[in-house]
Amino acid sequence: MRLFIFLLSLLIYASSVEQAQAITLEELAKSGEVKVEIRIDDEGNTVVGQELTVSIKFATQTWFKGSNRFVLPEVQHAVVTQRDTFGTNETRRKGGISWVMQEKRFSVFPQNPGEYSLPPIKVTMKVHSSEGDVEGELYTKPITFNVREPAELIHVDQWWAASSLTIDESWDKNFEGLKPGFSIKRTITIKADGLLAMMLPEINHPPIKSLAHYVKTPRLKDDNTRGNKLGTRVQDIDYVVEESGEVTIPAVELTWFNTKEQRVEVAKLDAQKIVIGQLSPQEKMLKLLKQSSEYWLEILLSMVIFIAGYFLWKKLTIKQVKPRFQSKQVKGQLAIASHENNSRRFIKWAYIYLDWFVNPKDVNLLRPEGEQSDQQLDDSFEHVFGNKEKQGKLTSVFSFLMRKKKKQHTKANDIDLSMNPK
């Protein structure tokens, strides 16, 4: 009997679980307990570039158990952006039934005229029901809308649609007293109600002779107050005076379509004429010094590179040879050869000594225009041996050798003692 009761209870529990699992969000939507609606708030006489507000309304007869979410659709030839994050909540009673509602919005900015279609949008909801909490996905119905281009603007290259659009400018200093080398900053502010800041134009103009200008990166700001968009673009332009004279900064005109009044308007900045004065001699000198000081680092770096290159060139072009013998060793060999009266050995080491250890200016016996005496040769040889009496016949040999080489090289202009007899 107990086993029968246990099996019966288990069967009833499994049946209730299966029934609870069978309830889905789609079934709640079919039964009318949950609703999802989509609409275009300001559909009608829409022009290219005008903001369209699309609202998605979530409703349940109980309450929401989490945040309702949806995926922004992709619309060809249009910019789609989230309008608000949290949405608006309300409670409404219809036909004696209390409904809990949440509304979320997004914006569509069509860029071309023609017919547009919003595909079904997937939404995610979680609500409480009599069977427990239910979470799932639903899809909105597709909707279409038409966009036109005003006839007055068909031949206008660039224009904007907004409920209001203004442009203002300010300067950081007065135009009076401007001279070459001076700078002045211009700040242009564009505000548009119903447009994103990224859609507002960059202000620029062709180069102006004698007045260089540099456009800086703009500052963009979007304000979203109760679903109303206000785009602001702030742009700075730096002007640098190069020459004296009269210059004109061109006017700025922005053509826009007033979506409230349904008419074309123009926001404008007037042209600015600036008279640039002459520099005094003192001011010219100060300007020259200032310009030179701006490039001192480049000048210094160039000088360092030049000096380093010069010494590198000298190092690569002038052959540096390390002597194979020490001075004392050569003098010793010469003394031995002189003592032994070995003329062959003496001549060999004499050449080595002259090649490596004698300054050509001191012993310059090979230049035809420089007549050298035997006394000079003896003096040079004296600092090898220190005693002329020991030189004997080899000194005369060495003297004769140098005079002979002088006659053979009468056409030479420089000393060439690079060849040593072996």
C-alpha positions as CSV (number, residue, x, y, z in Angstrom):
1,M,0.0,0.0,0.0
2,R,2.8,2.4,0.9
3,L,4.6,1.6,-2.4
4,F,1.4,2.4,-4.3
5,I,1.0,5.8,-2.6
6,F,4.7,6.6,-3.3
7,L,4.5,5.7,-7.0
8,L,1.2,7.8,-7.3
9,S,2.9,10.8,-5.7
10,L,5.9,10.5,-7.9
11,L,3.6,10.4,-11.0
12,I,1.7,13.5,-9.9
13,Y,5.0,15.4,-9.3
14,A,6.4,14.4,-12.7
15,S,3.2,15.5,-14.4
16,S,3.3,18.9,-12.6
17,V,7.0,19.4,-13.6
18,E,6.3,18.5,-17.2
19,Q,3.4,20.9,-17.2
20,A,5.5,23.7,-15.7
21,Q,8.3,23.1,-18.2
22,A,5.8,23.3,-21.1
23,I,4.9,26.9,-20.4
24,T,7.0,29.2,-22.7
25,L,7.1,33.0,-23.3
26,E,5.5,32.4,-26.8
27,E,2.6,30.7,-25.1
28,L,2.2,33.6,-22.7
29,A,2.2,36.0,-25.7
30,K,-0.4,33.9,-27.5
31,S,-2.6,33.9,-24.4
32,G,-2.3,37.7,-24.1
33,E,-0.5,37.7,-20.8
34,V,2.6,39.2,-22.3
35,K,2.8,41.7,-25.1
36,V,5.6,43.3,-27.3
37,E,4.7,46.3,-29.5
38,I,6.9,48.4,-31.9
39,R,6.1,51.8,-33.4
40,I,7.7,54.9,-35.0
41,D,6.9,57.8,-32.8
42,D,7.3,60.7,-35.3
43,E,6.4,58.9,-38.6
44,G,5.2,61.2,-41.3
45,N,6.8,63.9,-43.3
46,T,10.4,62.5,-42.8
47,V,13.3,64.0,-44.7
48,V,16.8,62.6,-45.3
49,G,19.0,62.9,-42.2
50,Q,16.1,63.5,-39.9
51,E,16.0,61.5,-36.6
52,L,13.3,58.9,-36.4
53,T,12.4,57.5,-32.9
54,V,11.4,53.8,-32.7
55,S,9.8,52.6,-29.5
56,I,9.5,49.1,-28.2
57,K,7.0,48.5,-25.5
58,F,7.1,45.4,-23.2
59,A,4.0,44.6,-21.1
60,T,3.0,41.8,-18.7
61,Q,0.0,41.2,-16.4
62,T,2.3,40.2,-13.6
63,W,5.8,41.7,-13.2
64,F,9.2,41.6,-14.8
65,K,11.9,39.4,-13.3
66,G,14.8,41.1,-15.1
67,S,15.8,43.7,-17.7
68,N,14.2,43.5,-21.1
69,R,16.7,43.5,-23.9
70,F,16.7,43.8,-27.7
71,V,19.3,43.8,-30.5
72,L,19.6,46.9,-32.6
73,P,18.7,46.1,-36.2
74,E,20.9,46.8,-39.2
75,V,19.2,49.1,-41.7
76,Q,20.8,49.7,-45.1
77,H,21.6,53.4,-45.8
78,A,20.8,54.4,-42.3
79,V,22.6,55.1,-39.0
80,V,21.0,53.3,-36.0
81,T,21.9,54.2,-32.4
82,Q,20.6,53.5,-28.9
83,R,18.5,56.3,-27.6
84,D,18.3,55.5,-23.9
85,T,19.6,52.7,-21.7
86,F,17.1,52.1,-19.0
87,G,13.8,53.0,-20.6
88,T,10.7,54.2,-18.9
89,N,8.4,52.1,-16.6
90,E,4.7,52.5,-15.9
91,T,1.7,50.7,-14.6
92,R,-1.6,51.0,-16.5
93,R,-5.0,49.4,-16.1
94,K,-7.0,48.3,-19.1
95,G,-10.3,46.5,-19.1
96,G,-10.0,45.8,-15.4
97,I,-6.6,44.2,-15.9
98,S,-3.4,45.8,-14.4
99,W,-0.4,45.9,-16.8
100,V,3.2,46.5,-16.0
101,M,4.9,48.2,-18.9
102,Q,8.5,49.2,-19.9
103,E,9.3,51.3,-23.0
104,K,12.7,51.5,-24.7
105,R,13.7,53.5,-27.7
106,F,16.4,53.7,-30.5
107,S,17.0,56.2,-33.2
108,V,17.3,55.8,-37.0
109,F,18.9,58.4,-39.2
110,P,18.1,57.6,-42.9
111,Q,20.8,58.9,-45.3
112,N,19.0,58.5,-48.7
113,P,15.5,59.1,-49.9
114,G,13.2,56.1,-50.5
115,E,11.4,53.3,-48.6
116,Y,13.0,51.7,-45.6
117,S,12.1,48.5,-43.8
118,L,12.8,47.6,-40.2
119,P,13.2,43.8,-39.9
120,P,11.8,41.8,-37.0
121,I,13.7,42.6,-33.8
122,K,14.6,39.9,-31.3
123,V,13.7,40.8,-27.7
124,T,14.5,38.9,-24.5
125,M,12.1,39.0,-21.6
126,K,11.8,37.3,-18.2
127,V,8.4,37.6,-16.4
128,H,6.6,35.9,-13.5
129,S,3.6,33.8,-14.2
130,S,1.2,31.6,-12.3
131,E,3.5,28.6,-13.2
132,G,6.7,30.4,-12.1
133,D,9.3,32.5,-13.7
134,V,9.4,32.3,-17.5
135,E,12.3,33.6,-19.7
136,G,12.4,33.5,-23.5
137,E,12.7,35.4,-26.8
138,L,10.0,37.1,-28.9
139,Y,10.2,39.0,-32.2
140,T,8.6,42.3,-33.1
141,K,6.6,42.8,-36.3
142,P,8.5,44.4,-39.3
143,I,7.6,48.0,-40.1
144,T,8.3,50.3,-43.1
145,F,8.5,54.0,-43.5
146,N,9.3,56.5,-46.3
147,V,11.9,59.2,-46.5
148,R,11.9,62.2,-48.9
149,E,14.3,64.8,-50.0
150,P,13.0,68.4,-50.0
151,A,12.7,69.9,-53.5
152,E,14.6,73.0,-52.5
153,L,17.7,70.9,-51.5
154,I,17.9,68.5,-54.5
155,H,20.8,70.4,-56.0
156,V,22.5,71.2,-52.7
157,D,25.6,69.1,-52.1
158,Q,25.6,69.0,-48.3
159,W,22.8,69.9,-45.8
160,W,21.5,68.7,-42.4
161,A,18.1,68.0,-41.0
162,A,17.5,69.2,-37.4
163,S,14.9,71.0,-35.3
164,S,17.5,73.7,-34.6
165,L,21.1,74.4,-35.7
166,T,23.4,77.2,-34.7
167,I,27.0,78.1,-35.4
168,D,29.1,80.6,-33.4
169,E,32.8,81.7,-33.2
170,S,35.2,83.3,-30.8
171,W,38.8,84.6,-31.0
172,D,41.3,84.5,-28.2
173,K,42.6,88.1,-29.0
174,N,41.8,91.2,-30.9
175,F,42.7,91.6,-34.6
176,E,44.3,95.0,-33.9
177,G,48.1,95.0,-33.6
178,L,48.7,91.7,-35.5
179,K,52.1,91.5,-37.1
180,P,54.2,88.8,-38.8
181,G,55.0,86.0,-36.4
182,F,51.9,86.6,-34.3
183,S,49.3,83.8,-33.8
184,I,45.6,83.9,-33.0
185,K,43.1,81.1,-32.2
186,R,39.6,80.8,-33.5
187,T,37.0,78.6,-31.8
188,I,33.9,77.5,-33.8
189,T,31.0,75.9,-32.0
190,I,28.2,74.1,-33.9
191,K,25.0,72.8,-32.0
192,A,22.2,70.8,-33.6
193,D,19.1,69.5,-31.9
194,G,18.2,66.1,-33.3
195,L,21.7,65.2,-34.7
196,L,24.7,63.3,-33.4
197,A,27.9,65.3,-32.9
198,M,29.7,63.0,-35.3
199,M,27.3,64.1,-38.1
200,L,28.2,67.8,-37.8
201,P,30.7,69.1,-40.4
202,E,34.3,70.0,-40.1
203,I,35.0,73.7,-40.7
204,N,37.9,74.4,-43.0
205,H,38.8,76.7,-45.9
206,P,41.4,76.9,-48.7
207,P,44.9,78.2,-47.8
208,I,45.2,82.0,-47.3
209,K,48.3,83.8,-48.5
210,S,50.3,85.4,-45.6
211,L,48.1,83.6,-43.0
212,A,48.8,79.9,-42.3
213,H,46.1,78.0,-40.5
214,Y,46.1,74.7,-38.7
215,V,42.8,72.8,-37.9
216,K,42.9,70.9,-34.6
217,T,41.1,67.7,-33.6
218,P,37.4,68.6,-32.7
219,R,35.7,68.0,-29.4
220,L,32.4,66.1,-29.8
221,K,29.7,65.9,-27.2
222,D,26.2,64.3,-27.3
223,D,23.6,65.2,-24.7
224,N,20.6,63.0,-24.4
225,T,18.0,64.6,-22.1
226,R,14.7,62.7,-21.9
227,G,15.3,61.2,-25.3
228,N,16.2,64.6,-27.0
229,K,19.5,64.6,-28.7
230,L,21.8,67.7,-28.8
231,G,25.0,67.3,-30.7
232,T,27.8,69.7,-30.1
233,R,31.0,70.1,-32.1
234,V,33.8,72.5,-30.9
235,Q,36.6,73.0,-33.3
236,D,39.8,75.1,-32.9
237,I,41.8,76.7,-35.7
238,D,45.2,78.3,-35.1
239,Y,46.2,81.1,-37.5
240,V,49.9,82.2,-37.8
241,V,50.7,85.5,-39.5
242,E,53.4,85.2,-42.1
243,E,53.5,88.5,-43.9
244,S,52.1,92.0,-43.5
245,G,49.1,93.2,-45.6
246,E,45.3,92.7,-45.7
247,V,43.8,89.2,-45.6
248,T,40.3,87.9,-45.6
249,I,39.1,84.8,-43.8
250,P,36.1,83.4,-45.9
251,A,32.6,83.2,-44.6
252,V,31.1,79.8,-43.4
253,E,27.6,78.8,-44.5
254,L,25.7,75.7,-43.3
255,T,22.5,74.9,-45.1
256,W,20.0,72.9,-43.0
257,F,16.3,71.9,-43.1
258,N,14.2,72.9,-40.1
259,T,12.1,69.8,-39.3
260,K,9.7,71.8,-37.1
261,E,9.0,74.6,-39.6
262,Q,9.5,72.4,-42.7
263,R,11.7,75.0,-44.4
264,V,15.3,75.5,-45.5
265,E,17.6,77.8,-43.4
266,V,21.2,78.9,-43.5
267,A,23.5,79.2,-40.4
268,K,26.3,81.6,-41.2
269,L,29.6,83.1,-40.0
270,D,30.5,86.3,-41.7
271,A,33.9,86.8,-43.5
272,Q,36.6,88.4,-41.4
273,K,39.0,91.0,-42.8
274,I,42.3,91.3,-41.0
275,V,44.9,94.1,-41.5
276,I,48.5,92.9,-40.6
277,G,51.0,95.6,-39.7
278,Q,54.7,95.9,-40.5
279,L,57.4,94.8,-38.1
280,S,59.9,97.4,-36.7
281,P,63.6,96.7,-37.1
282,Q,63.9,95.7,-33.5
283,E,60.9,93.3,-33.9
284,K,62.4,91.8,-37.0
285,M,65.7,91.1,-35.1
286,L,63.8,89.5,-32.2
287,K,61.8,87.4,-34.7
288,L,65.0,86.2,-36.4
289,L,66.5,85.3,-33.1
290,K,63.4,83.4,-32.1
291,Q,63.3,81.5,-35.3
292,S,67.0,80.6,-34.9
293,S,66.5,79.4,-31.4
294,E,63.8,77.1,-32.5
295,Y,66.3,75.2,-34.6
296,W,69.3,75.2,-32.3
297,L,68.9,71.5,-31.6
298,E,68.9,70.7,-35.3
299,I,72.0,72.9,-35.9
300,L,73.9,71.4,-33.0
301,L,73.0,67.9,-34.1
302,S,74.2,68.7,-37.7
303,M,77.5,69.9,-36.4
304,V,78.0,66.8,-34.3
305,I,77.2,64.6,-37.3
306,F,79.6,66.6,-39.5
307,I,82.5,66.4,-37.0
308,A,81.9,62.7,-36.3
309,G,81.8,62.0,-40.1
310,Y,85.0,64.0,-40.6
311,F,87.0,62.0,-38.1
312,L,85.5,58.7,-39.4
313,W,86.6,59.7,-42.9
314,K,90.1,60.4,-41.6
315,K,90.3,57.2,-39.8
316,L,89.2,55.2,-42.9
317,T,91.3,57.0,-45.4
318,I,94.6,57.4,-43.5
319,K,96.3,54.1,-43.1
320,Q,97.4,53.4,-39.6
321,V,100.3,51.0,-39.5
322,K,101.7,49.6,-36.3
323,P,105.5,49.3,-36.3
324,R,106.8,45.7,-36.3
325,F,109.9,46.7,-34.3
326,Q,110.7,48.7,-31.2
327,S,113.0,51.7,-31.5
328,K,115.5,50.3,-29.1
329,Q,115.6,47.0,-31.1
330,V,116.3,48.8,-34.3
331,K,119.1,50.9,-32.8
332,G,120.6,47.8,-31.3
333,Q,120.7,46.1,-34.7
334,L,122.3,49.2,-36.3
335,A,125.0,49.3,-33.6
336,I,125.8,45.6,-34.1
337,A,126.0,46.0,-37.9
338,S,128.2,49.1,-37.4
339,H,130.5,47.2,-35.0
340,E,130.7,44.2,-37.4
341,N,131.2,46.4,-40.5
342,N,128.3,44.5,-42.0
343,S,127.1,46.9,-44.7
344,R,124.2,44.7,-45.9
345,R,122.7,44.4,-42.5
346,F,123.4,48.0,-41.7
347,I,121.5,49.2,-44.8
348,K,118.6,47.0,-44.0
349,W,118.1,48.3,-40.5
350,A,118.8,51.8,-41.5
351,Y,115.9,51.7,-43.9
352,I,113.7,50.3,-41.2
353,Y,114.7,53.0,-38.8
354,L,114.1,55.8,-41.4
355,D,110.6,54.3,-42.2
356,W,109.3,54.0,-38.7
357,F,111.1,56.3,-36.3
358,V,112.4,59.4,-38.2
359,N,110.2,62.4,-38.9
360,P,110.2,63.2,-42.6
361,K,110.6,66.9,-41.7
362,D,113.8,66.1,-39.9
363,V,115.4,63.9,-42.6
364,N,114.0,65.1,-45.9
365,L,116.9,64.1,-48.2
366,L,114.8,63.1,-51.3
367,R,113.2,66.5,-52.2
368,P,115.1,68.0,-55.1
369,E,114.4,71.6,-53.9
370,G,115.7,70.9,-50.4
371,E,119.5,70.7,-50.4
372,Q,120.6,68.7,-47.4
373,S,124.1,68.6,-46.2
374,D,126.2,65.7,-44.9
375,Q,126.2,67.5,-41.5
376,Q,122.4,67.1,-41.3
377,L,122.7,63.4,-42.1
378,D,125.4,63.0,-39.5
379,D,123.2,64.8,-36.9
380,S,120.3,62.5,-37.6
381,F,122.6,59.5,-37.4
382,E,124.2,60.8,-34.2
383,H,120.9,60.3,-32.3
384,V,121.0,56.6,-33.3
385,F,124.5,55.8,-32.2
386,G,125.4,58.7,-29.9
387,N,129.1,58.5,-31.0
388,K,130.3,59.4,-34.5
389,E,133.6,57.7,-34.0
390,K,131.9,54.3,-34.1
391,Q,130.1,55.0,-37.4
392,G,133.3,54.4,-39.4
393,K,132.9,53.5,-43.0
394,L,129.2,52.6,-42.6
395,T,128.3,56.3,-42.0
396,S,129.9,57.2,-45.3
397,V,128.0,54.3,-46.9
398,F,124.7,55.5,-45.5
399,S,125.4,59.0,-46.6
400,F,126.3,57.9,-50.1
401,L,123.1,55.7,-50.2
402,M,120.9,58.6,-49.3
403,R,122.5,61.0,-51.9
404,K,122.1,58.3,-54.5
405,K,118.4,57.9,-53.7
406,K,118.0,61.7,-53.9
407,K,119.3,61.7,-57.5
408,Q,117.0,58.9,-58.5
409,H,114.0,60.7,-57.2
410,T,114.5,64.2,-58.2
411,K,110.9,64.4,-59.6
412,A,109.3,63.2,-56.4
413,N,107.5,65.6,-54.2
414,D,107.1,63.5,-51.1
415,I,109.2,61.0,-49.2
416,D,108.6,57.4,-50.0
417,L,110.4,55.2,-47.4
418,S,107.8,52.5,-47.4
419,M,110.1,49.8,-49.1
420,N,112.5,48.0,-46.9
421,P,115.1,45.7,-48.4
422,K,114.9,42.1,-47.2
